[in-house]
Amino acid sequence: MAPKNLETFLPDVSSPSIKQTSRVNYGKLPEDKNKQLKFISDTHVQSFDWFLEEGLPNIPNSVAPYEFEMEANNDQMRFRLEVEHIEVGQPTLESSIVCKDRRLFPSECRQKKTDYTAPVHVTFNLINLSSGETQVVTKKDLLQMPLMVMSSKCHLRGLSPEELVARKEDHFEIGGYFIASGNEKVIRLLNMNRTRLVLDRLTELFVFYIQKQLFHVSMMTVVRALTSWTDLEIYREFMQTMSDEPNYDSAVKRMLKKLVKIQHHFLTQAKFLGQSFRIFDICPAWKSDVEAGQAFLKRYCLIYLNNDEDKVRAFALMARKAFRISHNTCATDDIDSPESHDVLLPGHLFQSMTLEFFESYQRSVSMIMAKEYSKQLEKGNDEVGQNMLSFAINKIGNMNQHFKYLIATGNLKTNDGLGMQQLAGIVVGAEKINFARFYSHFRCIHRGAFFMEMRATSPRKLSTAAWGFICPVHTPDGPPCGLLNHLAHTVRINVKRENTAKLEELLLEIGVKPCSIKANEFDIPVIIDGKQIGWIANGWRAQAVEKYLRRLKTSSSDRVPDTLEIVHCPAPENKGEAVMFPGINLLTEPARMYRPLLNLREDKIEMIGIMEQVWLHVTVNQKESHELTEYQELYPAALLSELACMSPFSNMNAGARVILQCQMAKQTFGWPSYTLNHRSDNKMYRILTPQEPLVRSHLHDSWGMDDYPLGTNVMIAVISYTGYDLEDATCVSKMSRERGMMYGTIYKTKMVDLQDTAQSMGYRSGLRLGCRDRFDPNELKAYRKIAGDKLDIDGLPFPGGIFTYQDAYYCYYNEHEQKYSVGKYDSHAEDAIVESVRVFTNKRPQEGGFQQAAIQFRIARPINIGDKMASRHGQKGICSRLWATTDMPWTENGIVPDLIFNPHGFPSRMTVGMMIEFIAGKAAMVNGRVYDSTPFVFDENYTADEHFGKVLKEAGLNYHGYERMYSGISGEELEADIFFGPVYYQRLRHMVYDKFQARADKGPIDPYTQQPVKGRARGGGVRMGEMERDGLISHGAAFICRDRLFHCSDFYKTRICTVCGSVLSVSKVKPDKTKDKNWKLMSNGKWECRTCGPEAKTLLTDLPYVVKYLAAELAGMNVKLDFKFAKEDQDCKNGSFGYC
């Protein structure tokens, strides 16, 4: 029996088919959503649902009431401020907007470039501890909290595909993202150190953070403050299972003796902690140091344990593990391995931020009340106390900055740090270049920005513990390699914490000794989520408990959760052997990764965690199993991510090629969305002639990827034919290009907001779109003179109009200056067609006329020379030539290839999978079906080329996929057999129109170096580096280097002193009429060296300006740069006067 809902996210592993596009009612919307596709973002949605439904309502119980004092008539009045209730509403339109349906949908936010938020209503209680009086205030819209699309408060939740389309959404909308300023944002999954698990740290100090500050406290001091146990009782607890370790015995005694010099009663140690840390405002000032110490321990010491005795046992467990590690009798934990990590989920991050927000909000409200209370009493207002809570809350106003700042910028503002290793890059834009790029954002998991700058390679290594959990090939190249990974497609993340009360009772029933009974040296601890439950004898008893728990787990017992992680680390048979710290760890906490495996003993599917998998015997298939094998993979490709599974026959290619394909698939022209006309993205890509692949994996159908295609089936001839197809260059048939092969378009949206324009001019209003008076002929004539013929009377362009560089695409009237102004189209001089024009409700509805609009342009991008294309095997190249179809070779059946591929591209890249796709695609083409290309389907016993070769032979074609072809130039038959067939090709977004760069002699230059600036958008030049220089020299064109690096860069004429050789000391000096007889000849001044005087000669020479800049920088470091001349400049005249 499978765990609950398991069948909903496990993909269909049957062979793919073309039933998706061959059905009679193709194009009709499905009745239900794609459940497998939905589970891509389900972790994000479920975690945010937990926050809205459980986490946020529980905030009043988690936020400690804030107690403070206020002085009134020389009396100290004490108050307690509490958060009573929190309620989250649903997104609605502003109250100033008049409409029938006030619900706010995500599509409106995307189009208007606004935020998708929900109001948060909070009720506060203020209790006067002196009189007992209570004030209750409910603050409406205290927060406008960013709301995740498809969460429980989203209006799209529960809509059918047909209803989603009616709301201008995709029929398979998966949600899981936020909308900030119209842009879709995703909170990235982050690796965090695992909680409630004892990791090795060789120190006797208790380490914790308060307000981002690190503190160390002696562990025994904390233990003494936690419990009233005697020294003997503490000693016995620490010595559990360690009676045969004399060194450990002396270490525990030594720690206890350190407290002998002072009173070591637990209240004394709590008082010490209270005196040390009460400056961090952990309790009111009137409470004692002992109470402050107890509050400190409750807030910062092992907060997941509610019982102080359990905390003492946890410290004892830490001490035993630290001692064994220090004596090499226990292996250390690998903190870089995924088994030592949890996952930070969006809902848990919002929970921590909200908790910190209300704590700081309470302090702010109390400060305002104390300040206002004293002011009003001085004015004689004795009734101020009745309304001071309402006054303070209203004075603070709405608090949206922290959440809005996080979603908009990706940076986290926090006072306590929230236990985060990074505060930047937490939120990223959910780019929709294509659908594969979009859904990959929900499955990526980042190690942390901190490790990007580390030289150590251990955080980047692919650990063996990551098998089946982290995809081994879906990671980018470059600096993020190994840090930005992606989850395997069967991996899920636990969101909620399970109730373990029944599990604890079960353990005690099946033989686990409670902690109150003394353990012997052969016992190992049994721990549930960091809480020690008891002891169990090592060996067969511990194994029996493990097996029994697994049997109940797979039978869906209500006493054992389906996602329970059972980590049994047995004690070593030989004493002193360094193995992992023994024990049975049972984990039910949230933020854990788990995946399904087949339990061979029970013949059922079981959910396995990443930490317990290390201790299990798992086989990939039944052929490799042995007598100790306990589990089997559901199918061999389960270890890959969603995108890696889409790569056909990826196990037959080199690993680097599969990594490249995972990156290039996310840079491909595809079909990103069906709502392009209802979006306002800055740039969107779409291919107009997509096709479904003939060769695909079984996951392609399960996730409905035919609805979001990424490429085109292209007929390719592997032949060295033109001379323009060398290396990665390919020749494209001109006829195929003209018929629309890989024809792409770019959609760009220009936003018009006259209210923001007016504010930038210093006006509050006074701007309006279009003609001021359309019925006045003179006014209409003046409008047309400025706006032109491409704009309508409303100041906006006609849909379908063609716009070129510097054309006016909107026009408005300025009432303050009494004139018309236009906005000009300046999109890199590319012609564009107006796709759509949308107008929106004003931000201030009281102002007449529409003042907000979105103009969407469509730019045609057919294949051009220099555009990049790639197969699904990491085989990328550019279009080097558009070859005339009449000159292309053809087969004996008259088929002309769309693309010519050079055969030298196969041996150097070792992309055997692409060769298999050739023959598999040809077999699919002749048989009218699609074939399965899921990795690891074929093996050495039955190879893919053998299988598809037989299919081709049965169809009457060549077994190896060869064809006889004829020359398009001479018409003669080519003597060689040509490898020919269809391959699914992708067109990448790297196009020559976006890359080519040209610059005249005049252009922007750097003010310091006088060299051309860098960047195409800034009008800069193409940098010429060392490789380019070496290429010119080796080509025999060395003098071009002088032209490129000097004359066309920072050419500069300057003077140098011939005596001291300085380029910095020469300057122009005005002549002195009283001393210089020839002052009339030097009316413009003369050049002289300030160091050597007017007698020294200065010579005019040509130098790169950067040399003078270098001399100035060296002079600042007290280093002089001298220039020597081989001979005197013969062109210098009147040298005796020191000038030329």
N, C-alpha and C positions, 0 to 999 in steps of 0.2 A: 504494500500500500504506500503510495507516494504521499509526502507531506502536503499540507493544505496549499491549494493554488499552484502546485508545482507544474501541472500540465499546462498552465496558462503562459508560462514564460519559456518552457523548453521548446525549441524550434522543431518543426517537422523535418525528420531526417530522410524522408522518402525522396526519390529521384525528382529533379525539377521537371516542369512541363510548361507548355505554352497555353495552358487553360486560362491564364489571366487575361490574355489579349485575344483569344480565339473564341470566347464565349459569345453567345448570341446578344446578350444585353451589355456588351462591353461599353464602357462610358457611363453606365448608370451607377449612382453612388451606392456603396454597400450599406446594408442595414446596420451592421455593428462595426465597431472599431477593430483595428488590428491589435490583438492583445500582445503579441510578441513585440511589435514596434512600440507599444505603449510602455513596456517594461524597460526600455532604454533610459527613460527619464523617471521611472517610477521611484527610484531611490530618493531623488530630489523632492518629488511631490509628496511622498509619504513622510519624509522627515519634516517638511514644512507643515503638513497636516498635523503631525504630532505636536508641533510648536503651537499651532492655532487651537487645537482641541484639548491638549493636556498640559503642555509646557506653560503657555501664557496664562491660562486660568489658575495654575498652581503658583504663579509668581507671588501673590500675597502671602502664601505660606513660606516662601523661600526668602523674601526680603525681610530682614530683621526690622522691627519697629524702631524708629529713630526717636530717642528721648533727648530732650534739651531743656534748658532753663531760660527764663526771662524774668527780668527784674521789674517789679511793680510796687511803687510806694515803699521802697526799701525792703520789700519782701521778694524772696526767690520763688517763682512759680514754675512748677515742673509740668512738662507736657510730653505726650507720646503721639507721634504721627505714624499712622499705619496706612498701608494700601489695602483697601477692603475688597475691591472687586475690579476686574478688568474684562472688558467686552470689546470684541473686534467686529466692526460692521462690514458691509460689502461696498465695493467701489460705486460711487454715485457722482453725478454731475454737480457742479457748483450751484449753490442756491440762487445765484443771480440769473442763471440760464432758465428760460421758460420753455418747457417741453412736456410731452405727455409721459414718456418713459424716461425715468431719471437714472436708470442703470447705466453704468459706464463699462464699456467693453474694451478689450485689449486693442482691437482694430482701430478704434477712435484715438487711442493714445499713440499708436504707431504713426497714424496719418498726421496728427496735430503736433507731434514731437513733444508730448507731455509724459508725465509719470503715471504709472498704474499703481495706485495706492488705495488703502482702505483706512477709514477712520478708527481710532482706538479711543474708547470712552473709559475713564478711570474714576473710581469712587475712593475718596480719601476720608479717613477718620482722624480727628484731632481730639485727644482725651486730655483733660486737665487732671493730672494726678493729684492735685491738691483738693479740688472740689468735686471731682468726678463728672463734671460736665463734658458733653460730647458734641462736637460739630461734625456734620457729614456733608461733604461737598462732592458732587459729581461733575467732573470736567469733561464736557463734550469735545471731541476732536483734539484731545491732548496730543495725539500723534497722528501723522499721516504715514502709516507704515507701508513700505513697499510690499506688494502682494505678488506671490508667485502665480503665474498663469497655470490654470487647471488645478489649483489647490481648492480646499473645501469652501473657501469664501469667494472663489472666482465664479463669475456668472456663466462661464463656459462649462463648468463641471456638470457632467451628466447629460450633455447634449449629444444627440445622434449625429452621424456624419452629415445628414441633410440639414439639420439645424445649425451645425457649425458653418456650413457653406453660406447659409442665410445670414450669419453674423460675420461674413467676410473673413472666414478662417479656412485653413486647409481641412479637408475631410478627415485627415489623419493627424490632427493637431495633438502633439504629445505633451506640450507644456513643460514645466520644470525650470522656467527662466523668469526673469523680471524685465520690466520695461522702464527705462530711465531716459527721459528726453527723446522718446520714440525709438530708442535703440534697445535691442534685446541683450540682456546681460545674464551670465551664468556664474554662480558661485562655484569656484573650482574645488573639487575634492582634494583634500590635503592629507598627507601622512602625518600622524601625530603619534607620539610615544604612547604605548599601550597603558591604559589606566588599570588600577586594581590588580596589578601584576608586579611581583617583586623582581626588579632587574638589579643586576649586580652593581654595587657602588662600595668600594673598599674604604669605608670611613665609619667612625662611630658617631658622627654628627648627623643631626636631623637638619635637612636643607629645605628651605621654602622661600617663596617670593612674596613680598608685600609692596604693592605699587611699583613694580618693576625693579625692586631692590632685593638683592640676595642676602639671606641671613643664615647663620649656622648656630645651632643650639645642640648641646650635648644630648645624646639620645636618652641616657639614663635620667637626665633632668626632666625630660618630657615624660618618661615612663613614671617617674616619681610623682609628677603633677597630675597624672591621669588617674592613679589608683591609690587606695589606702592600704594596699597589701604591705605586709612586712618585707624586710629584706630577704628573709628566708623564702617566702612565697614567690617573690620576683626571681630569686636565684633558681628555684626549682622549675619555674616556667621557662626560663632561658636555657636550662640544662636538659630539657626534654630531648630524648634520642641522642644526647651528646655526652652521656656519662663516661664513655671510654676515651674522651679527649681531654687530657690534663691541661694542654695549652689553652683550650677554650675555657676550661674551668677557672684557670688563673686570670684570664682576660675578663670574665664576668665579675669575679671578685674585685679585680682592680677598678672596674667602672663603678661598682657599688661603694668602694672605699673612698672614691673621690668626693662623695657627698657626706662623708663622716665629719669633716671639719665644720660643717654648718648643720643647722637643724634640718634633717632630711625628711621631715614630715611632708606629706603630699601637699598640704596647704601652703607650706613654706615655699615649695617650688612653684606652685601656682602664683603665689605672690610675687616671686622673682620674675616670672614671665609677664605678669600684669604690669609691673613697674617698667619693664624693658620695652613693651610694645603698646602701651596704652596711648602713646603719642599718635598712633595711627587711627585714632577715633574709633576704636572697636567697642567702646561702651561709654555711657554718660560719665561726666566728671565726678558726680557724687557717689559713684559706686566704688567699692574697695578694690585694692589691688588683686585680691584673691578672685573676686568676681570678674575682674578684667582678664586675669590669666585663664580662667575657665572659658570666658567668651573667646579668647584667642585660640584655645585648643579646639573649641567647637567649630571655629571658622576655618582654621588653617591646618589642623592636624588630622590626616586620614579621614576626610570629611565623608567618605562613602560608608564609614562604619558609625553606627549610632550608639554603640555600647563601648564604654571606656575599657572594659576588660578585653573586648575583641581587639581594640587598638593595641593593648599591651601584648597580646598574643601575636599580632602582626609585627610589632617591633622585635619580638623574640625570634620570629621566623626570619626576619631580615638579618639579625645578628648571626644566626646559624649559617645562613647562606653566605654571608660575607666572610665568615671565618673559613668555611670550606674552600671558597675560591682563593683566599689568600694562601692556603696550604695546598693548593693544586689537587684537591680531592673532589672538586666540582668544576665543570666546564663553565666558562663565561658566556653570557648572553651576547648575541650579535645584534647590537642596537640598529644596525643598518639593514638587517634582514626584515622582510615584510611581516614575518611572524611576530615581531616586536612592535608592530604598528597598529593603531586604530585609524579610522577615517573620520575626518571632520566633515560633518554634513551641514547643509544650509540651516536646517531647523535648529540644530544644536548651537550653531554660531549665533543665530538670532536670539536664542534663549539666554545665552551668556551676555550678549549685548544689552538685552532688555533688563536683565537682573542688575547689571552695573548702572544702567540708565536710571532706574527707580531709586537706587541707593543714593546716587548723586543728586537726583531731583528732590528727594526728601531733605537733604542737607541744604539745598538752595532755598527751598520753601521755608525752612526753619530760620535761616538767616534773614530772609526778607521779613518774616513775621516779627522777629526780635527787634529789627531795626524800625519797623513801622509802629510797633507797639509802644516803644519808648517815645517816638515823635508824637503820637496821638495823645498819650498821657500828659505830655508837656503842654499840649494845646487844651487840655481839660476835657477831652472826649473819653468819658468813662465807659462807654458802650463799645469801644473798639474791639474788645475781646470776643464779641459775638460774631463778628464777620471777618476776623483777621485771616482765617484760612482761605476763605473765598477771595479776599483781596490779594493775598500772596500768590495764589495760583493764577489768577487773572493777570497779575503784573508780569509773571514769567512768560505767559503766552504759550503758544504751541512750540513743541520741541521736535523738529524733524531733521536736524542737521546731521546727526551721527549716522542714521540709517540711509538718508539720501546721499550723503558723502560716500558711504561705503559702496552703494550700488553704482553711483555715477563715476567714481574714480577708481574703485577697486582697493582703496586704502582704508585701513581701519584706525579709527580714533578711539583710544582707550586709556584709562588711567592705571588700571591694574595689569594690563598686558593680556589678560584672559588666557594665560598659559600658551600664547602663540609664539612660534619661532620666527614669524614674519608678520609685518603689518602692511605690506604692499603686495599688489598682484593677487589679491584674494578673489576678486571678481574680474572676469574677462568678458569681452564682447563675443556674443554668439554669432559669429560671422556665418552668413548664409550664402557663401559662394556656390555651394551645392548642398544637397541634403546630407551627403556623407560628412562634409565638414561640420554641418550643424549638429548632427547627433553624436559626433565624436567628442564634442565638448562635455557631454554628460557622462562619458565613460573614462575620461582622462583623470589621472590622479598624479599630483605633483609632490615631490619630496620636500620642496621648500626652497625659497629664494636664497636662503642662507648658504645652501650647499653649492649654489652656482659659482661662488667665488672661492670655494675651497679647492686646494690642489690635490687633496686626497681623492683616490678613485674608488674607495670602498662604498660610498653611498650610491655610486653609479653601477656597480656590478649587479648582474642578474643572478640572484641567489637561487639555489636549488629549491628552497622553501617556496619560491614564487611559482612553481610549476602549477599550471591550471588556474592561477589567480591573476598573474600579471602576464600580459601578452609579450612574448620574447622579441617580437619584430616590430611592434607598433610603437616606436619611439623616434623622435626627430634626430637628425644628425646635427652636429655643431654643439654649442655650449649646453643645451638642455638634454643632450643624449644621456639616457639612463636615469634622469631625474623626472622628466615628464613622460610618464608611462600611461598605458591604457589597460583597463580591466579585461579579462577574458569574458567572452560573451555569455557564459553561463553563471558568472559570479553575481551574487546579490549581497547587499549590505543590510545587516540587521538595524532596524530603526528604533524599536521600542524595547524597554527592559521587561523581562519576564518576571512573573511572581514566583519566587523560589521557596515559598513556605512549604508546599507539598513535597518538593524535592528534598528539603532538609529532613522532613519527617520520614521520607522513604529511605534515606541513607542510614538513619539511626535504626530503622527496622531491619535492614539487610546486613547488619554486622559492623557498622562504623561506630567506634568507641567515641563517646562525647569527650570534649576537651577537659572536663573535670576529672577524668580518669587518667592516671599517669601512663605515659607511653614508654615502651621499652625501646631499645636501640634498633630493633628491626621494624619498627612502625614507620609509616610515612604519613604526612598530613593530607587531609581531604579538605579542599578549599573551594568555596563557591563565591565567585566574583570578589576575591580578596579577603573573604571572611572565612576563617578556619572553623570547620564544623566539628572535626574530630580526627581520629587516627584509624588507620587500617594496616593490618600486617602486610608487609611486602611479600610478593610472590603470588601464589595461586589465589589467595583471598582477594588481593587487589585486582587480579585479572578477572576473577569471577564477578566482582562489582562492576567492572568496566563492561563486560559482556552483557550483564543483566540490564544495565542502563541503556546500552545500544539496542537491545531487543525491545525495551519499552519505547525508546525514541522512534524506532521505525514503525511501531504499531500505533502511533498517534495517541499515546496515553496522556491523560490530562495531568499526570504527576510529573512527566518529563517533557519539556518543551521540544518542539521539532527542530529548533535551531540550537539546541544545547551542544556546546563544544566540550568534548571529553578528552582531556590531555593527561594521559597516564605516563609519567616518567618513572620507570622502575629504578630501584636502587641497584647499584652494581653488585655483581656476584662476588667479585674480588674486592676486598676492602682497600681503599686508597685509590681505586681507579677513577680517573677524572671523567665523569659523565654529568649530564644535566642534573640539577638539584631534584631529588626524588619527591614524588607526591602525585596526587590526583587533583588537577585543576579543572573545575567545572565552570564554564563561562557562559553566561546568558546576557551579559551587558550589551548595550547598543553599540553601533559603529564598528561592528566586526564583519569581516568578509567571510562568506561561506559559499559553497557550490555543491551541486548534486553529484553523487557517485552511486554506483550500484553495489550494494552490500551483498556479496556472494553467499554469505552464510544464511542470511535471511531472505535472499532473492528479492530485495526491496530497495527502493531508492532512499538514500540517506543524505542529509545535508551535513557536509563536513567543513569545519573551520580550518583556517590556514595554519593555526598552531598545532592542531591535533594531526594534520595530514603528515607532519614530519615523522610521527611514530606509527604510521600505518603502512602496510604493504599494498601498493596500488599498481595494477597492471593496465597497460593501454588496450590490449585485446586479449582474448581468451587463449591465443596461441602462446603467449609469453607468461602465462600464469604458472605458479608452482604451489607446493603444499602449504606455504605460509601466506599465500595471497589472500587478502581479505576483501579488497575492493577492486572495481574495474571502471574505467572511464566509460561514459555513456557512448561516446564516439571519439575517434582520435583527434578530430579538429577542435575539441572542446577547450584546448589550451590557448586558442587564438582569439583575438578581439573580433568585433563585428566586421570591421573593415578589412582586417587581415584574412578573414574567411572568404571575402569576396574575391581575393586574388586567385585566379585559376591555376591549379597545379603548382601552388607556391612551394610545395616540398621538393619540387624538381629544380628549383632555381637556387642560385647563390643567396645566402642570407641577406647580403647587402642590397640585392635587387628587390627583395620583399620589403625591406625597410624603406627603400626609395618609393616603391609603389604606394605604400601607406601614406606617404607625404604627398605624392603627386595626385592621388585620388581626391585629396582635399583641396587641390588647386585647379580642379577641372571645371570647364564649362559644363553645366548640367541643367537640371530643371529644379531650381531651389524651392519654388513655392508656386501655388496656383492663385495667389492673391497679390501678384505684383502691382496690379492697378489700385490696390488698397494699402500700399505701403509707401513710406517716404524715406527709404534708405538712401544714403548718399550714393551708393553704387551697387548695382546688382548685375549678375551675369546670367545669361540664358542661351542655351543652344536650341535653335528652332527646328532642327531635324534630328531628334534623338531616336535611338532604336534600342530594343531590348537585346541583350547578348545571346548569341547562339550557344555559347558555352558558359555555364554558370554553376555556382554552388547551390546546395539545397537551401541555404539561408536566404538566398536571393528571393525565393518565392515566399518564405515564411515571413519576411519583413516587408513584402510588397514593394520591392525596389523597382518593379516595372513602372510604378507611378512616379518615380523620381530617377529617371535614367541619367547615365553619366557619359555616354559615348555613342559611337556609331560602328557598325560592322563594315569594315573596309576590306576590299579585295587587294591583296598585296602579292607582288611578285618579288622574290628574293633573287636579285640579279644585279650585277655590276654593268650598267647599261649606258649611262649618260655622261659620267665624269663629274656630275654634280651631286652624286649620291654617295660620296666618300664618308667614311666614319659614321657619325650620327645624322648626317644630312639625308633628307629624303626628297624625292621628286613627286609632286602631286599632279594628277591629271587635271588639266585646265577645264575639261568638260565636267568632271566630277565637282569641281569647285563651283562652276557656274550653275550647276543643278542643285546646289545647296548643301553639299556634303560639309558637315561640321560648321554650318553657317551660324554664327553667334551674334548676339546683340548685347549691348550694355545699356542699362537703365540708370539714369542719373536724375535726382530730384533736387530742384531748387526751391527753397522755402522763401516765401515773401511774407514778412511780418512788419506792417507799417507802424504798429504800436511800439515795437522795439526800435525801429528806425527813428521815430519821433523822439523817443527818449535819448537816443544817441545824439540827436541834434539839440537837445535841451528843451524840447517841447513835451507837453503832456499829451497833446492830441493835435489835430489840425491837418492830418494827412488822410487822403482817401484815394482809392483806386479808381481809375477811369476818368472819363470826361466829366467836368464839373456840371455842365448843363448840355445834355445831348440834343436838346431841341433848339438850341441857339446856334444858327449857322456859323457865326463868327467864332463862337467858342469851339465848335466842332472842327473848324478849320485850323484853329490854333493847336487843338489837340492832335490832329492828324499830322501837322507839321513836325511835332516832336515825336509822336508815337510811331508814325509810319503806317504802312498798310498791313503789317503782319499782326497787329493787335486789334482786338475787338473793342467795342465802345466801353466795355467795362474795365479796360486797362490790362487785360490778360490775353494771351495768344490763342489763336484758333487751334483746336486739336487737328493734327495732321500737317501743320505748318512746318516748313523747313527753315532752320535758323543757322546762320553762319557766324563767323567771328565778329564780335562787336555789334551784332543786331540787338535791338531793344526787345526784351521779352516780357517786360511789364512796365506800366506807366502809372504814375500817381500825381495828384495835384497837391501842392503845398499852399495852404491858405495863408500862412504867415508871410511867405515870400511872393505870393501871387504868381506862381509859375508851375509848369509841369516838369517832372523829372522822370528819368527812365533808368532801369537796370539793364545792363548789357551782358550778353552772352559771351563768355570768354573761356570756354572749355577747350583750351589747347588748339584752337582753330579747327576743330572737327565739326563737320556739319552734323546736325541732329534734327530729329523729327519730334514734334510735340506728341507724346503718347496720350497724356491726359492732363486735365486741369481740374483741381479740386479747391473749393473755397470752404472756409471753416467759420465757426462762431467766434466772435470777437472775445478777447480776454475781458474787455469792459463792454458789455452789451449795450450800455446806454449810448455809446457812440454809434452814429449812423454809418451804414455802408459796410461791406465786407472789407476787412483789413488783414486777413490772413488767407494765404493760398499756398498750394503745393503744385508746382509745375514739373511734370515728369517728362524727361527727354529720352528718346530712343536713338542710340547710335549703332549703326550697322558695322559689324566686324566680320566680314568673310575672311577666309584663310588668305594670308599674304606671305610673301617671302620674309623669312625671319621669325614667323610664329612658331611656337613650340607645341609639339604633340608627343604623346607617349602611349605605349601599350600598357596593359595591366600587369606587366612583368618588370617594371622599372626600366624599360628600354625607351629612353626619351631622345628626341632629336628635333631639328627644326626643318621647316620647309625651305629648301634651298632653291627650288626652281618650280615654276608652274609650267609643266611640260605640255606641249600641244598634243591633243589626243590622237591626231593623225600620225604622230611619230612614236606613240607608245606601242610596245609589243602587244600582241593578242594571242589568245589560245586558239586551238583548232576548232573550238566551239564558238569563237567570236567574242569571248569575254576579254575586255580591256581592263587591266588593273587600275585601281584608284591611286595606288601609291607604289613606288619602287623603293625597296629596302636593300641595302648593301649586305651581302653575305658575311662581310667581315665583322658585322655587329654581333654575331652569335658566339664565336669562340672566345672573344675577349670578355664578354659579359656572362657567359655560361647560363644563358636563359633557355634551358631545355624546355621549360614549361611553355614558352611561346611557340616552340616548334610543335609541341603536342597540340596547342590550341589551333595551329594551322590545319592539321589533319582532322581534329575533332570538329572544328567549325565546318570543314568541307563535308564531313559525314553528316552533320546536322543539316546542312544546306540541301544535300541530295535526298535525305530521308524525311525532311519536313518536320523535324523535332529538335529539341535541345538536349544537350548531354551534360552530365554531372561532372563538375571540375573541382569538387570539394577536396581539399588537401588530404593526403594519406588514404584515398580510396583505392589506389593501385599500389602494388608492392612488387618485390623482386620476382615473385612467383607468377604474377599475371600483370605484365607491364601495360602502360597506357598505349604505347605505340603499337603493341601487338593487338590490343583490343580494337582500336580505331582503324588500324591497317586492314583487319579482316572485314570491318564494316565497309570500308572503301572498295575492297576487292569484290565484295558481294554486290556492290552497286555498279560494278564495271569500270572502276577507276583504278589508278595506279596505287599499289599497296603503300608506297612511301609518300604519296601526296604530290608526286612530280607531274608536270605538264609539259607538253611540247608547245613551244611558242614561236611566233613569227615576228621578224623585225618589222617595226612600223616605218622604217626608213627605206629599206631595200625590198621588203616583202618576202625575203628568203627565210626558210626555216632555220631556227637556231639549233646548232648541233647539240648543245647541252640540254639536260633535263632541268627544268626550272621548278623550284619549290614554290607552290602557288596555293593560296587559299584565303579565307576570310579571317580577320583578326579584329577583336573589339578594341577600337582606338579611342583615346581620350584627347580632347583639345584642351591644353592648359591655358590659364589666364595670362601667361607671359607672352605678350604680343609686341610686335615691333613698333606699333603706334604708341605704345606706352613706354618704350625703352629708347627709341632713337633720339639722338640729341645733337643739335647743331648750334654753333655759336659764331657770331661775327667777331671782328677784331674788337669792337666796342661792346661792353657789357658789364654787369656787376663784378666788382673786384673786392678782395679782402682789404680792409683799410690798413692792416698791419703789414702784410706781405706784398700787397699790390698784385697778387695773383688772382686769376679767375676763381670765383666762389664755386663750391661744390653743390651739385643738385640740379636736376632737370627742372623742377618746379620754380627754382629761383633764377632761372636763366643762366646757370653756371656751365662750365665746360667739363669735358670728359678728362679725367685725370690720366696722365701718362706716367706709368710706374716703371720699375726696374725691368720687368719682363718685356714691356713694350720697347724700352730702350735697347735691350739686348736683341730683340727681334729685328729692329731697324739696323743695328750694327752688323748683325750676321747676314742681313740681306744686302749689305753693301750700300746702304743709304744712310750713312752716318751723319751727313750734313742736315738731314731732316730733323735730327735731334736738336740741333741748334735752332732751327726754325720753330719747332714745337715747344721746346723747353725755355727758349729765350725770347725770340722776336715776338711770338704770339702769346707770351705769358707775362713776365714782369720786366720787360725791356726798360732800361733806365740809364740816362746819361748823368754822370756825376764827375766830380773832380777829386783828384788824389794828389797829396803833397809828394813831390819827388824826393824830399829830404827825409821826412819821418815815415813816409809811406802810409799815412793815416787817411781814411776816407771820412772820418767823423769831424776832424778839426778844421776842414776847409769850409769857409762861409763867405758870403758876399758882404763887403764893407763899403759904406758910402765914402767917397773921396773927401779929404780935408782941403778946402779952398785956400787956406792960409799956408799949407805946407807942400801941397802937391801942385807942381807947375802945370802938369798936363791934366788938370781936373776936368777940362771941357771934353777931352777924349774919353773920360771915364764917368760920364754923366749918369750911367745906369749902375754905377758901382764897380768895384773890382773884387776879384777872388784872391784871398790870401789865407794862409794857414795860421790859425790862432796860436799854435804852439811854436812854430819856427819863425814867425814874423813875416813882414811883407817882402823880404828879399828872397824867400823860397819860391820856387816855381810850383805851379799847380797844373796838372795835365787833365784834359777832358777825355774821358774814356767811357766805354759801354760796359755796364755790369747788370746782372740780375739784381733787382731791388732787394731780394731776400738776402743777398750777401751783405748789403748795408745793414739790414735788420739783424743779421747774425753778429756783425761787428759791434752793434750797439748792445746786444744781449751779453756778449763776452766782456765788453767794457764794464758792464754792471757787476761782473764777477772779477774785476781787476785783471782781465786778460786782454792784451792789445793785439789787434790783427794788423800786420804790416803788409804792404803791397810793394813789390820790387818790379822795376821796369828794365827790360833788356837794353833798350836804346831810347833816346829822347824822341818824343813825338815830333816828326818833321812838319806836321800840319799846324803846330802851335806857333803863332806869330806874336811879336811884341812881348816876348817872354820876360824882358827886363822889367816890365811893369807888373808882372805877376798875374796877368790875366790874358785870355784869348778872345 
